[in-house]
Amino acid sequence: MVRLSNNLLGILNIITLLLSIPIIGGGIWLSKQGNTECERFLDKPVIALGVFVLLVSIAGLVGSCCRVTWLLWIYLLVMFLLILLLFCFTIFAFVVTNKGAGDALSGKGYKEYRLGEYSNWLQKRVNKNWNKISSCLKDSKVCQRLLQDRSTPAEKFFSEHLSSLQSGCCKPSNDCNFEYVSPTNWREGANSTKQNNKDCNVWSNEAGTLCYGCDSCKAGLLDNIKSDWKRVAVVNIIFLIFLIIVYSVGCCAFRNNREDNTWKRYP
């Protein structure tokens, strides 16, 4: 009689096996449909994840239902390493996203973002890959809405809520004291103070340049990453609980396999 833990583990692995198919399909779709390097950036990791889930699911399914003890042992080893890796990544995600936040401005609906306020580890990763990242930001048209709203009055613009990327990449820093013309068009005035912030010298009214080379743009990206990583970390905790339950069921199935093999060897 097949024991409950073996049945349960088999059902769980059938579910994950079925889930791996759309993951692989999504990766293939990304590789075929992406028009730019940025759009194709995730295709290989997604396909690799789907294949990994597929292989692990097959190992767990065959090991539990066909009583293949050595395959179930490999399955449990992989699950243990995955739990350990996910636990370490979750802790790491909370640590590196603990620093940094936008600075509220008096009379403004948006915030200013400063690169030095964020984790040194994140800063190094972003600085190292900024050419590719800034190219992706331009392809994503993060400033498109502001480029189109050329008739927006200054009072309305200053009261608008801008995302961290829009605030950091699509307008000059508040430190520059530039005069507002339109959301993406600013000019130096009598009160301009370019020496207060090096980003002021990087800013350009050209639609393809704007502040994509500014530290404020990097900071805006890091604030966006920080928010995303915190959400991922919360999801990881839920997934960790699920993996621990599956691992516990797998351990019971492994014990059942060993007991059955013992009975077969010594009738």
Backbone as CSV, one residue per row, in Angstrom:
resi,resn,N_x,N_y,N_z,CA_x,CA_y,CA_z,C_x,C_y,C_z
1,MET,0.853,-1.200,0.000,0.000,0.000,0.000,0.891,1.253,0.000
2,VAL,0.646,2.105,-0.960,1.428,3.339,-1.050,1.067,4.247,0.119
3,ARG,2.041,4.750,0.814,1.779,5.530,2.013,1.397,6.969,1.676
4,LEU,0.770,7.612,2.652,0.232,8.956,2.451,1.300,9.954,2.037
5,SER,2.461,9.945,2.693,3.513,10.923,2.388,4.018,10.781,0.955
6,ASN,4.102,9.523,0.465,4.522,9.312,-0.922,3.501,9.869,-1.901
7,ASN,2.220,9.609,-1.600,1.146,10.141,-2.453,1.151,11.659,-2.470
8,LEU,1.263,12.243,-1.283,1.242,13.702,-1.166,2.419,14.331,-1.892
9,LEU,3.610,13.732,-1.730,4.789,14.255,-2.411,4.627,14.142,-3.934
10,GLY,4.049,13.044,-4.386,3.800,12.874,-5.815,2.865,13.934,-6.362
11,ILE,1.793,14.240,-5.618,0.832,15.265,-6.050,1.496,16.644,-6.118
12,LEU,2.273,16.967,-5.078,2.968,18.265,-5.050,3.927,18.412,-6.227
13,ASN,4.609,17.331,-6.582,5.562,17.392,-7.690,4.874,17.406,-9.049
14,ILE,3.686,16.834,-9.145,2.910,16.955,-10.385,2.524,18.412,-10.605
15,ILE,2.133,19.089,-9.509,1.753,20.504,-9.601,2.948,21.355,-10.046
16,THR,4.117,21.151,-9.415,5.295,21.940,-9.793,5.766,21.597,-11.207
17,LEU,5.596,20.332,-11.606,5.959,19.939,-12.972,5.089,20.676,-13.988
18,LEU,3.783,20.757,-13.702,2.874,21.479,-14.599,3.193,22.974,-14.626
19,LEU,3.617,23.516,-13.469,3.967,24.938,-13.407,5.228,25.241,-14.209
20,SER,6.135,24.270,-14.313,7.388,24.498,-15.031,7.171,24.698,-16.531
21,ILE,6.092,24.124,-17.066,5.830,24.215,-18.514,5.563,25.656,-18.954
22,PRO,4.631,26.402,-18.278,4.452,27.810,-18.681,5.671,28.683,-18.400
23,ILE,6.494,28.313,-17.381,7.714,29.082,-17.103,8.674,28.957,-18.282
24,ILE,8.880,27.720,-18.752,9.752,27.495,-19.909,9.175,28.182,-21.145
25,GLY,7.851,28.056,-21.327,7.190,28.701,-22.464,7.338,30.209,-22.433
26,GLY,7.242,30.797,-21.228,7.419,32.244,-21.086,8.814,32.686,-21.458
27,GLY,9.823,31.888,-21.066,11.205,32.209,-21.422,11.443,32.146,-22.921
28,ILE,10.871,31.118,-23.565,10.998,30.994,-25.026,10.297,32.154,-25.719
29,TRP,9.127,32.550,-25.187,8.372,33.672,-25.774,9.188,34.963,-25.670
30,LEU,9.836,35.177,-24.504,10.666,36.377,-24.329,11.814,36.404,-25.336
31,SER,12.437,35.252,-25.580,13.565,35.196,-26.502,13.154,35.463,-27.942
32,LYS,11.904,35.119,-28.278,11.425,35.290,-29.657,10.820,36.672,-29.887
33,GLN,10.129,37.215,-28.849,9.370,38.456,-29.028,10.160,39.714,-28.686
34,GLY,11.226,39.591,-27.894,11.980,40.781,-27.485,12.659,41.471,-28.657
35,ASN,12.419,42.756,-28.797,13.002,43.524,-29.901,14.363,44.115,-29.547
36,THR,14.640,44.248,-28.252,15.905,44.824,-27.812,16.598,43.869,-26.851
37,GLU,17.876,44.150,-26.583,18.641,43.331,-25.638,18.022,43.366,-24.253
38,CYS,17.456,44.506,-23.874,16.853,44.652,-22.552,15.618,43.774,-22.406
39,GLU,14.816,43.697,-23.468,13.610,42.887,-23.415,13.939,41.399,-23.387
40,ARG,15.114,41.035,-23.918,15.519,39.626,-23.943,16.398,39.263,-22.754
41,PHE,16.584,40.202,-21.833,17.520,40.012,-20.728,17.155,38.818,-19.844
42,LEU,15.848,38.592,-19.632,15.418,37.559,-18.688,15.126,36.215,-19.341
43,ASP,15.248,36.094,-20.664,14.807,34.858,-21.313,15.602,33.636,-20.844
44,LYS,16.935,33.731,-20.820,17.754,32.581,-20.421,17.564,32.210,-18.948
45,PRO,17.573,33.191,-17.995,17.301,32.819,-16.598,15.929,32.177,-16.404
46,VAL,14.907,32.669,-17.113,13.556,32.106,-16.973,13.517,30.677,-17.502
47,ILE,14.132,30.436,-18.663,14.184,29.078,-19.224,14.956,28.150,-18.287
48,ALA,16.091,28.623,-17.753,16.892,27.812,-16.830,16.096,27.471,-15.575
49,LEU,15.341,28.441,-15.051,14.502,28.193,-13.873,13.438,27.141,-14.173
50,GLY,12.798,27.266,-15.342,11.762,26.312,-15.729,12.310,24.900,-15.870
51,VAL,13.479,24.760,-16.496,14.105,23.436,-16.670,14.498,22.854,-15.310
52,PHE,15.030,23.708,-14.423,15.409,23.256,-13.081,14.197,22.724,-12.326
53,VAL,13.101,23.481,-12.328,11.872,23.049,-11.646,11.352,21.749,-12.257
54,LEU,11.426,21.637,-13.583,10.971,20.429,-14.277,11.771,19.200,-13.833
55,LEU,13.105,19.311,-13.827,13.962,18.178,-13.472,13.785,17.773,-12.009
56,VAL,13.708,18.771,-11.117,13.523,18.477,-9.694,12.168,17.814,-9.462
57,SER,11.140,18.283,-10.163,9.792,17.711,-10.026,9.768,16.258,-10.495
58,ILE,10.439,15.984,-11.613,10.503,14.607,-12.122,11.221,13.695,-11.138
59,ALA,12.332,14.200,-10.565,13.083,13.409,-9.580,12.221,13.102,-8.367
60,GLY,11.490,14.107,-7.878,10.623,13.898,-6.717,9.464,12.978,-7.029
61,LEU,8.896,13.117,-8.225,7.747,12.301,-8.628,8.133,10.830,-8.781
62,VAL,9.216,10.567,-9.514,9.676,9.190,-9.726,10.170,8.585,-8.412
63,GLY,10.908,9.380,-7.638,11.447,8.872,-6.381,10.374,8.474,-5.393
64,SER,9.277,9.249,-5.324,8.216,8.963,-4.358,7.249,7.889,-4.846
65,CYS,6.846,7.960,-6.106,5.823,7.042,-6.620,6.392,5.696,-7.055
66,CYS,7.637,5.697,-7.569,8.258,4.453,-8.033,9.221,3.878,-6.998
67,ARG,9.263,4.502,-5.842,10.101,4.037,-4.743,11.576,3.922,-5.116
68,VAL,12.092,4.914,-5.868,13.506,4.939,-6.232,14.227,5.760,-5.158
69,THR,14.817,5.069,-4.191,15.371,5.727,-3.004,16.504,6.691,-3.337
70,TRP,17.423,6.284,-4.219,18.574,7.146,-4.514,18.148,8.436,-5.211
71,LEU,17.090,8.344,-6.043,16.590,9.541,-6.732,15.913,10.484,-5.744
72,LEU,15.207,9.902,-4.796,14.560,10.711,-3.755,15.606,11.362,-2.856
73,TRP,16.730,10.660,-2.640,17.813,11.234,-1.839,18.387,12.466,-2.537
74,ILE,18.606,12.378,-3.849,19.092,13.530,-4.627,18.089,14.678,-4.565
75,TYR,16.802,14.326,-4.685,15.725,15.325,-4.613,15.782,16.074,-3.277
76,LEU,15.921,15.348,-2.181,15.972,15.968,-0.852,17.222,16.823,-0.680
77,LEU,18.337,16.373,-1.246,19.568,17.158,-1.169,19.401,18.494,-1.900
78,VAL,18.830,18.441,-3.105,18.596,19.659,-3.880,17.625,20.582,-3.143
79,MET,16.576,20.008,-2.560,15.606,20.805,-1.814,16.252,21.480,-0.609
80,PHE,17.128,20.737,0.088,17.815,21.307,1.250,18.692,22.487,0.829
81,LEU,19.446,22.310,-0.256,20.316,23.388,-0.747,19.487,24.585,-1.210
82,LEU,18.328,24.311,-1.821,17.452,25.392,-2.278,16.895,26.172,-1.095
83,ILE,16.492,25.468,-0.049,15.987,26.131,1.160,17.080,26.994,1.784
84,LEU,18.287,26.441,1.871,19.418,27.186,2.439,19.731,28.431,1.606
85,LEU,19.761,28.271,0.282,20.057,29.388,-0.618,18.985,30.469,-0.515
86,LEU,17.729,30.060,-0.492,16.627,31.012,-0.425,16.616,31.749,0.907
87,PHE,16.945,31.041,1.981,17.018,31.666,3.303,18.117,32.733,3.328
88,CYS,19.306,32.379,2.799,20.426,33.330,2.765,20.098,34.545,1.904
89,PHE,19.453,34.311,0.742,19.100,35.424,-0.145,18.083,36.351,0.516
90,THR,17.119,35.777,1.243,16.091,36.589,1.910,16.723,37.497,2.956
91,ILE,17.635,36.932,3.769,18.335,37.744,4.767,19.157,38.834,4.085
92,PHE,19.863,38.451,3.018,20.698,39.397,2.273,19.847,40.529,1.687
93,ALA,18.673,40.184,1.139,17.791,41.186,0.532,17.334,42.215,1.563
94,PHE,17.011,41.762,2.771,16.596,42.688,3.824,17.762,43.589,4.263
95,VAL,18.971,43.022,4.301,20.144,43.799,4.744,20.501,44.894,3.740
96,VAL,20.586,44.538,2.434,21.044,45.523,1.439,19.963,46.554,1.095
97,THR,18.706,46.280,1.442,17.648,47.257,1.151,17.230,48.017,2.406
98,ASN,18.012,47.877,3.468,17.665,48.539,4.719,17.969,50.034,4.688
99,LYS,18.939,50.433,3.838,19.349,51.842,3.774,18.716,52.537,2.572
100,GLY,18.512,53.848,2.693,18.090,54.654,1.556,16.599,54.924,1.516
101,ALA,16.271,56.175,1.233,14.873,56.590,1.067,14.873,57.961,0.401
102,GLY,13.805,58.261,-0.290,13.710,59.555,-0.939,13.548,60.683,0.073
103,ASP,14.078,61.858,-0.261,13.953,63.038,0.610,12.747,63.868,0.167
104,ALA,11.810,64.082,1.081,10.634,64.898,0.784,11.054,66.362,0.619
105,LEU,10.437,67.034,-0.354,10.732,68.442,-0.626,9.534,69.301,-0.267
106,SER,9.781,70.416,0.357,8.705,71.326,0.747,7.995,71.880,-0.487
107,GLY,6.680,71.728,-0.514,5.883,72.259,-1.617,5.940,71.424,-2.883
108,LYS,6.556,70.243,-2.835,6.668,69.384,-4.018,5.962,68.051,-3.757
109,GLY,5.332,67.516,-4.801,4.655,66.230,-4.658,5.574,65.046,-4.854
110,TYR,6.796,65.295,-5.315,7.751,64.220,-5.555,8.921,64.324,-4.584
111,LYS,9.766,63.295,-4.577,10.926,63.256,-3.689,12.218,63.338,-4.498
112,GLU,13.295,63.689,-3.810,14.627,63.677,-4.406,15.363,62.425,-3.926
113,TYR,16.175,61.845,-4.804,16.880,60.604,-4.468,18.383,60.811,-4.618
114,ARG,19.131,60.407,-3.572,20.579,60.630,-3.542,21.299,59.283,-3.453
115,LEU,22.235,59.080,-4.360,22.909,57.788,-4.506,23.624,57.353,-3.225
116,GLY,24.285,58.291,-2.540,25.081,57.951,-1.364,24.292,57.399,-0.196
117,GLU,22.964,57.515,-0.232,22.143,57.057,0.881,21.838,55.566,0.818
118,TYR,22.177,54.928,-0.305,21.823,53.518,-0.488,23.010,52.599,-0.207
119,SER,22.727,51.321,-0.116,23.740,50.302,0.199,24.946,50.393,-0.736
120,ASN,26.152,50.328,-0.155,27.380,50.372,-0.965,27.424,49.236,-1.978
121,TRP,26.940,48.070,-1.589,26.950,46.900,-2.490,26.080,47.180,-3.717
122,LEU,24.882,47.728,-3.491,23.993,48.053,-4.610,24.586,49.155,-5.479
123,GLN,25.197,50.144,-4.840,25.828,51.237,-5.598,26.893,50.703,-6.555
124,LYS,27.740,49.797,-6.064,28.813,49.242,-6.899,28.250,48.468,-8.078
125,ARG,27.206,47.669,-7.832,26.609,46.868,-8.920,26.017,47.776,-9.996
126,VAL,25.343,48.838,-9.557,24.699,49.749,-10.511,25.742,50.538,-11.289
127,ASN,26.746,51.074,-10.602,27.798,51.848,-11.281,28.531,51.002,-12.316
128,LYS,28.782,49.748,-11.988,29.510,48.850,-12.879,28.742,48.576,-14.171
129,ASN,27.413,48.507,-14.079,26.596,48.124,-15.240,25.726,49.265,-15.754
130,TRP,26.113,50.524,-15.429,25.206,51.628,-15.711,24.975,51.859,-17.203
131,ASN,25.956,51.656,-18.048,25.760,51.883,-19.485,24.618,51.029,-20.029
132,LYS,24.623,49.761,-19.656,23.559,48.860,-20.115,22.226,49.206,-19.455
133,ILE,22.265,49.529,-18.147,21.033,49.850,-17.417,20.386,51.107,-17.977
134,SER,21.191,52.157,-18.216,20.633,53.416,-18.731,20.043,53.215,-20.124
135,SER,20.665,52.336,-20.919,20.124,52.016,-22.240,18.758,51.360,-22.112
136,CYS,18.624,50.474,-21.123,17.343,49.803,-20.883,16.281,50.796,-20.409
137,LEU,16.693,51.746,-19.567,15.750,52.757,-19.080,15.220,53.607,-20.242
138,LYS,16.104,53.942,-21.175,15.674,54.715,-22.342,14.717,53.901,-23.202
139,ASP,15.015,52.618,-23.375,14.140,51.750,-24.164,12.771,51.602,-23.518
140,SER,12.731,51.650,-22.173,11.459,51.488,-21.459,10.600,52.747,-21.498
141,LYS,11.187,53.867,-22.023,10.454,55.140,-22.158,9.891,55.615,-20.816
142,VAL,10.738,55.547,-19.765,10.309,55.935,-18.438,9.913,57.414,-18.364
143,CYS,10.491,58.242,-19.269,10.192,59.678,-19.262,9.152,60.076,-20.315
144,GLN,8.562,59.098,-20.981,7.682,59.397,-22.112,6.506,60.299,-21.736
145,ARG,5.880,60.019,-20.588,4.708,60.809,-20.178,5.084,62.269,-19.959
146,LEU,6.241,62.507,-19.345,6.678,63.877,-19.085,7.079,64.585,-20.371
147,LEU,7.632,63.832,-21.318,7.990,64.417,-22.615,6.756,64.878,-23.376
148,GLN,5.652,64.171,-23.184,4.413,64.505,-23.896,3.662,65.662,-23.247
149,ASP,3.820,65.822,-21.907,3.081,66.863,-21.182,3.838,68.191,-21.185
150,ARG,4.098,68.723,-22.371,4.907,69.949,-22.481,4.160,71.211,-22.044
151,SER,2.823,71.150,-21.994,2.046,72.349,-21.638,1.668,72.381,-20.157
152,THR,2.204,71.448,-19.357,1.860,71.400,-17.937,2.392,72.626,-17.201
153,PRO,1.521,73.385,-16.507,2.000,74.551,-15.763,2.924,74.133,-14.614
154,ALA,3.798,75.035,-14.205,4.776,74.728,-13.161,4.098,74.295,-11.861
155,GLU,3.015,75.008,-11.475,2.344,74.683,-10.214,1.812,73.259,-10.216
156,LYS,1.237,72.848,-11.351,0.691,71.499,-11.449,1.809,70.463,-11.432
157,PHE,2.899,70.757,-12.148,4.011,69.798,-12.199,4.620,69.599,-10.821
158,PHE,4.860,70.688,-10.091,5.493,70.590,-8.773,4.612,69.846,-7.765
159,SER,3.313,69.812,-7.995,2.410,69.112,-7.067,2.187,67.654,-7.465
160,GLU,2.678,67.258,-8.648,2.454,65.888,-9.131,3.321,64.879,-8.391
161,HIS,2.773,63.655,-8.279,3.570,62.549,-7.743,4.339,61.921,-8.897
162,LEU,5.656,61.865,-8.760,6.496,61.213,-9.757,7.095,59.952,-9.154
163,SER,7.255,58.935,-9.973,7.923,57.732,-9.496,9.392,58.058,-9.228
164,SER,10.085,57.170,-8.523,11.494,57.408,-8.211,12.323,57.526,-9.485
165,LEU,11.996,56.741,-10.513,12.725,56.810,-11.782,12.435,58.106,-12.514
166,GLN,11.179,58.535,-12.529,10.834,59.790,-13.197,11.492,60.971,-12.508
167,SER,11.484,60.971,-11.174,12.094,62.078,-10.428,13.602,62.112,-10.622
168,GLY,14.233,60.933,-10.636,15.689,60.884,-10.723,16.243,61.028,-12.123
169,CYS,15.499,60.548,-13.142,16.039,60.472,-14.507,15.471,61.504,-15.477
170,CYS,14.310,62.068,-15.175,13.605,62.880,-16.181,13.641,64.369,-15.913
171,LYS,14.167,64.792,-14.781,14.251,66.216,-14.446,15.562,66.484,-13.720
172,PRO,16.016,67.726,-13.694,17.248,68.037,-12.954,17.008,68.023,-11.452
173,SER,18.076,67.889,-10.697,17.966,67.889,-9.240,17.430,69.228,-8.741
174,ASN,16.719,69.182,-7.636,16.203,70.401,-7.012,17.341,71.311,-6.556
175,ASP,18.532,70.709,-6.303,19.696,71.497,-5.863,20.137,72.510,-6.918
176,CYS,19.839,72.260,-8.182,20.331,73.105,-9.270,19.603,74.451,-9.348
177,ASN,18.364,74.483,-8.820,17.542,75.704,-8.884,17.349,76.193,-10.316
178,PHE,17.183,75.256,-11.239,16.893,75.627,-12.621,15.467,76.159,-12.727
179,GLU,15.234,76.972,-13.741,13.892,77.515,-13.965,13.077,76.546,-14.827
180,TYR,11.853,76.308,-14.404,10.969,75.375,-15.090,10.430,75.966,-16.387
181,VAL,10.505,75.208,-17.476,9.877,75.571,-18.747,8.783,74.559,-19.061
182,SER,9.145,73.268,-19.007,8.195,72.166,-19.154,8.773,70.999,-18.352
183,PRO,8.034,69.902,-18.168,8.535,68.810,-17.329,9.928,68.308,-17.688
184,THR,10.311,68.370,-18.960,11.650,67.899,-19.358,12.470,69.016,-20.013
185,ASN,12.102,70.254,-19.759,12.825,71.395,-20.322,13.041,72.422,-19.216
186,TRP,14.299,72.616,-18.836,14.650,73.525,-17.753,15.808,74.404,-18.218
187,ARG,15.891,75.618,-17.666,16.983,76.511,-18.059,17.630,77.130,-16.820
188,GLU,18.874,77.477,-16.996,19.601,78.118,-15.904,19.083,79.542,-15.724
189,GLY,18.912,79.930,-14.474,18.466,81.273,-14.166,19.461,81.988,-13.266
190,ALA,19.057,83.140,-12.777,19.943,83.943,-11.927,20.269,83.229,-10.619
191,ASN,19.345,82.378,-10.161,19.541,81.703,-8.878,20.085,80.278,-9.019
192,SER,20.458,79.882,-10.231,20.957,78.520,-10.448,22.268,78.305,-9.686
193,THR,22.408,77.104,-9.107,23.596,76.788,-8.305,24.153,75.432,-8.744
194,LYS,24.782,75.395,-9.904,25.266,74.142,-10.470,26.392,73.522,-9.648
195,GLN,27.102,74.343,-8.887,28.231,73.809,-8.130,27.786,72.956,-6.942
196,ASN,26.510,73.052,-6.547,26.028,72.310,-5.384,25.865,70.814,-5.651
197,ASN,25.756,70.453,-6.900,25.494,69.057,-7.244,26.045,68.782,-8.641
198,LYS,26.898,67.778,-8.779,27.515,67.492,-10.078,26.491,67.070,-11.124
199,ASP,25.315,66.606,-10.682,24.264,66.227,-11.629,23.787,67.427,-12.458
200,CYS,23.956,68.620,-11.908,23.505,69.827,-12.616,24.260,70.016,-13.929
201,ASN,25.506,69.585,-13.973,26.311,69.696,-15.195,26.026,68.571,-16.182
202,VAL,25.380,67.510,-15.697,25.067,66.354,-16.547,23.724,66.536,-17.241
203,TRP,22.811,67.274,-16.616,21.470,67.453,-17.157,21.490,68.051,-18.559
204,SER,20.591,67.541,-19.419,20.420,68.088,-20.768,18.943,68.057,-21.125
205,ASN,18.492,69.071,-21.861,17.098,69.103,-22.311,16.835,68.160,-23.479
206,GLU,17.892,67.556,-24.028,17.717,66.593,-25.117,16.961,65.373,-24.608
207,ALA,15.941,64.953,-25.365,15.070,63.859,-24.934,15.826,62.555,-24.710
208,GLY,16.904,62.338,-25.450,17.665,61.100,-25.312,18.711,61.147,-24.220
209,THR,18.886,62.333,-23.602,19.916,62.483,-22.570,19.296,62.743,-21.201
210,LEU,18.532,63.854,-21.087,17.888,64.246,-19.830,18.857,64.042,-18.661
211,CYS,18.460,63.241,-17.654,19.372,63.018,-16.526,19.713,61.532,-16.390
212,TYR,19.741,60.814,-17.532,20.044,59.376,-17.503,21.481,59.103,-17.033
213,GLY,22.344,60.109,-17.101,23.715,59.929,-16.626,23.915,60.446,-15.215
214,CYS,22.857,60.886,-14.557,22.954,61.485,-13.221,22.981,60.438,-12.112
215,ASP,23.611,60.798,-11.002,23.572,59.948,-9.807,22.144,59.837,-9.280
216,SER,21.351,60.889,-9.492,19.960,60.852,-9.024,19.157,59.788,-9.768
217,CYS,19.508,59.546,-11.030,18.840,58.507,-11.813,19.203,57.128,-11.257
218,LYS,20.486,56.952,-10.916,20.923,55.691,-10.301,20.226,55.490,-8.958
219,ALA,20.096,56.585,-8.196,19.425,56.497,-6.900,17.948,56.164,-7.067
220,GLY,17.318,56.744,-8.081,15.913,56.431,-8.362,15.723,54.963,-8.696
221,LEU,16.667,54.426,-9.482,16.625,53.001,-9.810,16.799,52.158,-8.552
222,LEU,17.751,52.537,-7.687,17.988,51.781,-6.463,16.771,51.820,-5.535
223,ASP,16.067,52.949,-5.493,14.861,53.024,-4.676,13.797,52.086,-5.227
224,ASN,13.728,51.991,-6.555,12.794,51.079,-7.203,13.173,49.625,-6.896
225,ILE,14.479,49.321,-6.986,14.976,47.976,-6.681,14.700,47.632,-5.214
226,LYS,14.924,48.613,-4.348,14.697,48.391,-2.919,13.254,47.964,-2.655
227,SER,12.306,48.650,-3.256,10.895,48.309,-3.067,10.588,46.919,-3.616
228,ASP,11.126,46.621,-4.808,10.877,45.317,-5.432,11.495,44.184,-4.626
229,TRP,12.721,44.393,-4.144,13.402,43.344,-3.384,12.689,43.060,-2.065
230,LYS,12.121,44.072,-1.455,11.396,43.857,-0.197,10.141,43.026,-0.448
231,ARG,9.477,43.285,-1.586,8.307,42.467,-1.929,8.740,41.024,-2.205
232,VAL,9.850,40.878,-2.929,10.372,39.542,-3.235,10.742,38.807,-1.952
233,ALA,11.336,39.516,-0.998,11.746,38.899,0.265,10.529,38.371,1.026
234,VAL,9.419,39.116,1.004,8.190,38.663,1.668,7.649,37.413,0.980
235,VAL,7.645,37.429,-0.363,7.212,36.246,-1.119,8.124,35.061,-0.825
236,ASN,9.440,35.326,-0.700,10.401,34.266,-0.401,10.107,33.587,0.931
237,ILE,9.680,34.364,1.926,9.358,33.796,3.235,8.196,32.810,3.108
238,ILE,7.167,33.204,2.341,6.026,32.312,2.111,6.472,31.057,1.367
239,PHE,7.328,31.246,0.336,7.823,30.128,-0.453,8.701,29.206,0.394
240,LEU,9.478,29.799,1.315,10.317,29.013,2.212,9.476,28.081,3.084
241,ILE,8.383,28.611,3.604,7.482,27.793,4.429,6.954,26.619,3.613
242,PHE,6.567,26.903,2.355,6.065,25.846,1.462,7.155,24.798,1.211
243,LEU,8.396,25.248,0.944,9.493,24.321,0.668,9.818,23.458,1.885
244,ILE,9.760,24.049,3.067,10.044,23.288,4.290,8.997,22.197,4.494
245,ILE,7.724,22.523,4.195,6.656,21.524,4.293,6.896,20.387,3.302
246,VAL,7.222,20.761,2.047,7.499,19.750,1.016,8.697,18.897,1.412
247,TYR,9.730,19.545,1.950,10.939,18.821,2.366,10.616,17.826,3.480
248,SER,9.753,18.243,4.423,9.361,17.352,5.522,8.595,16.148,4.993
249,VAL,7.686,16.394,4.054,6.934,15.295,3.440,7.894,14.372,2.691
250,GLY,8.885,14.965,2.000,9.874,14.180,1.269,10.697,13.293,2.196
251,CYS,11.040,13.818,3.368,11.797,13.022,4.344,10.980,11.808,4.805
252,CYS,9.673,12.021,4.998,8.808,10.893,5.383,8.742,9.857,4.265
253,ALA,8.635,10.339,3.019,8.590,9.422,1.872,9.906,8.667,1.743
254,PHE,11.025,9.348,1.990,12.338,8.693,1.925,12.453,7.598,2.986
255,ARG,11.963,7.864,4.178,11.983,6.864,5.247,11.108,5.666,4.869
256,ASN,9.942,5.954,4.258,9.057,4.871,3.817,9.745,3.983,2.787
257,ASN,10.449,4.615,1.842,11.166,3.860,0.810,12.209,2.932,1.432
258,ARG,12.940,3.449,2.399,13.989,2.646,3.035,13.380,1.476,3.812
259,GLU,12.266,1.732,4.486,11.598,0.660,5.232,11.082,-0.422,4.288
260,ASP,10.491,0.015,3.162,9.966,-0.944,2.186,11.096,-1.775,1.591
261,ASN,12.226,-1.116,1.286,13.375,-1.839,0.726,13.928,-2.833,1.739
262,THR,13.879,-2.479,3.025,14.349,-3.383,4.081,13.459,-4.618,4.171
263,TRP,12.127,-4.383,4.082,11.190,-5.517,4.134,11.353,-6.434,2.930
264,LYS,11.621,-5.853,1.762,11.806,-6.666,0.564,13.095,-7.497,0.653
265,ARG,14.117,-6.933,1.308,15.408,-7.606,1.401,15.361,-8.738,2.445
266,TYR,14.559,-8.467,3.509,14.458,-9.473,4.575,13.000,-9.823,4.824
267,PRO,12.419,-10.661,3.954,11.003,-11.011,4.081,10.730,-11.833,5.357
